[in-house]
Amino acid sequence: MVTMPEEHGGRDDAAVRWDMILNELKPALPRATFETWLKPTRGIEWDHTTLVVESPNALSLEWLERRLQTQIDKAAQQVTGGQLKVRFKTPEVPPHKQQSQKSKLDLDEQLASEIRSNLVMSEVVGRHVQLQSFGTSYKGQCPFHKGNEPTFHISNDDKRWHCFGACDTGGDVISFVMRADELGYTEALHQIAARTGISARAASERPDWRSRGTFRSLERYRSRANLSEMTCRGIDRLPITGNLAYPLQMGLRRVQAGLVTSMYPNQQSHIEIEYPSNERDIVDSEAFRNAGAVIWTDSGKAILKDLESGDHCSHEVEIKGVTTRGFCLVRIPGQQAYAWFPPRCPDEAGGRNRQVILDGGARDRIFAMESFFIDPGVLPEYEDLSAVVVKLQAPERSPRRHSDHLRSGH
């Protein structure tokens, strides 16, 4: 244990103290949790007796504050012997970029005004909610809480939404997209603008952003015949650079999910996809959807089923990666290649298997991942493609075995 000095030694001392706290945390946390969320951080300064730590982005900061803050504070007290607190912040904008940022903020406010004035509310909300006409307004089930009643109301005239149920909250089109897609204010502006074509600036200034398209209602996709449940997710979020992306034809053809390594937003938008085999393809962005941020881990297992024979694989298969939307990177027994499998559709959304068609040589093989489990420190829950949030639970195991009681020859 190292005592906390009365006066701190600035940035160098902050970095040293944070490294000591990380060393205290490392053996107490799952390796994947430490590598994903804590390793990229660094101690940068002191705020009186509070150690300020820089987190690489807002997502990481939120995860650290919500999931690990208590363990971090305990580790800090163990290291210093005092009531040392740790506070996280995202990187500051360098002085030479502040003026350009101010200009962008002014432009963002102009863009927000244009969005509020010109967008049809029902077209935007229809991407998330199956709407029914209700006089001059629309109503549907609220996407922000569980329930079967149409408590969610929108008005194209007022350009407002409100939930009269458990949420008892509302707002404008921007606040809806922020909440529905878990985005910050500026990100929501650019997503709306890029997808509706309100402003070409949103697409041209954000080379890593999502391609342009239109918001489409769930009913429009459900009315199409002979499409798999994966294809019906045409309403889902478009690919994001660095995340996993799944093809809309997954389950109908021998196509696979892969990492988005590059995005080309100009004119017709394309993305470069890298598959687990290390092969790469350039494909249309509109043919793929976002499958979530990837967490590399070997702390989980999956149960697979051969849908042609109806048999389950005889043992659990190891997971090499998982996404925040429940996709898992696994290898079918007897095959060398890894593949990303979507999770089974939750019971609340129908409880169907989502099949993956694999190359079986002379004949394709069709499998589904019916269950999986991950160390809760790595991923305690995920958002399914159906928008249902699924909380993960550890399997129950017993040490009792027949071999403990039956001897050979008896």
Summary of the structure (lengths in Angstrom):
residues: 410
radius of gyration: 24.4
end to end distance: 58.4
largest distance: 84.3
contacts: 1228
relative contact order: 0.08
helix: 30%
strand: 27%
